[in-house]
Amino acid sequence: MIKHKILSYKVKRGQRKIDFLHQAYPYNKLKKVGVIFSFDDLKKHEAVKKFIKTLRADGIEVTALAYKPKATQNFEFYFDFFEDKDFGFFGKIENPYFLSFLNQKLEYLFCLDETLNLYMQYLLVHSKTDARIGAYQPTEAEASFFELMIKPRESGDTNILTEEIIHYVRKISGNN
């Protein structure tokens, strides 16, 4: 499909352009972060809501964006989302939520998908963020999308992944 080829090219081109110095912030000084994920099931949806609630309770502004594949359900319409149809034939983005997300300055960008699809890769590469944090990626090509990866003790459980992300981001910055 031409759209996917063009998006792949834009991701690869974007990865080559990432030449800025990534910055780590003390957890208690974080002001604004982003959360991206794909709708999979209700369990993941609830884990993402809990993660965002934890961040907000710590005084952090959170912007979230979700990818909704064709065969999945949008639970509660709680998150801004985009779909395949929001990308034109030549990969032009036609979703206002997606465009708005890309234009926001974020200190950290959390990706809560264990397997990266093309849209998550695009967001990771083109978002204005100082550090990208997500699940451990086994290949060097996938790992290059992140400054910090967390390998959860149990794969496939977003709740465990988000708990461990919070734990390690706090620990690294000296906030247990």
Secondary structure in CASP SS format (residue, H / E / C, confidence):
PFRMAT SS
TARGET T0000
AUTHOR 0000-0000-0000
METHOD secondary structure of the structure
MODEL  1
M C 1.00
I H 1.00
K H 1.00
H H 1.00
K H 1.00
I H 1.00
L H 1.00
S H 1.00
Y H 1.00
K H 1.00
V H 1.00
K H 1.00
R H 1.00
G H 1.00
Q H 1.00
R H 1.00
K H 1.00
I C 1.00
D C 1.00
F C 1.00
L C 1.00
H C 1.00
Q C 1.00
A C 1.00
Y C 1.00
P C 1.00
Y H 1.00
N H 1.00
K H 1.00
L C 1.00
K C 1.00
K E 1.00
V E 1.00
G E 1.00
V E 1.00
I E 1.00
F E 1.00
S E 1.00
F C 1.00
D C 1.00
D C 1.00
L H 1.00
K H 1.00
K H 1.00
H H 1.00
E H 1.00
A H 1.00
V H 1.00
K H 1.00
K H 1.00
F H 1.00
I H 1.00
K H 1.00
T H 1.00
L H 1.00
R H 1.00
A H 1.00
D C 1.00
G C 1.00
I C 1.00
E E 1.00
V E 1.00
T E 1.00
A E 1.00
L E 1.00
A E 1.00
Y E 1.00
K C 1.00
P C 1.00
K C 1.00
A C 1.00
T C 1.00
Q C 1.00
N C 1.00
F C 1.00
E C 1.00
F C 1.00
Y C 1.00
F C 1.00
D E 1.00
F E 1.00
F E 1.00
E C 1.00
D H 1.00
K H 1.00
D H 1.00
F E 1.00
G C 1.00
F C 1.00
F C 1.00
G C 1.00
K C 1.00
I E 1.00
E C 1.00
N C 1.00
P H 1.00
Y H 1.00
F H 1.00
L H 1.00
S H 1.00
F H 1.00
L H 1.00
N C 1.00
Q C 1.00
K E 1.00
L E 1.00
E E 1.00
Y E 1.00
L E 1.00
F E 1.00
C E 1.00
L C 1.00
D C 1.00
E C 1.00
T C 1.00
L C 1.00
N C 1.00
L H 1.00
Y H 1.00
M H 1.00
Q H 1.00
Y H 1.00
L H 1.00
L H 1.00
V H 1.00
H H 1.00
S C 1.00
K E 1.00
T E 1.00
D E 1.00
A E 1.00
R E 1.00
I E 1.00
G E 1.00
A E 1.00
Y C 1.00
Q C 1.00
P C 1.00
T C 1.00
E H 1.00
A H 1.00
E H 1.00
A H 1.00
S C 1.00
F C 1.00
F C 1.00
E C 1.00
L E 1.00
M E 1.00
I E 1.00
K C 1.00
P C 1.00
R C 1.00
E C 1.00
S C 1.00
G C 1.00
D C 1.00
T H 1.00
N H 1.00
I H 1.00
L H 1.00
T H 1.00
E H 1.00
E H 1.00
I H 1.00
I H 1.00
H H 1.00
Y H 1.00
V H 1.00
R H 1.00
K H 1.00
I H 1.00
S C 1.00
G C 1.00
N C 1.00
N C 1.00
END
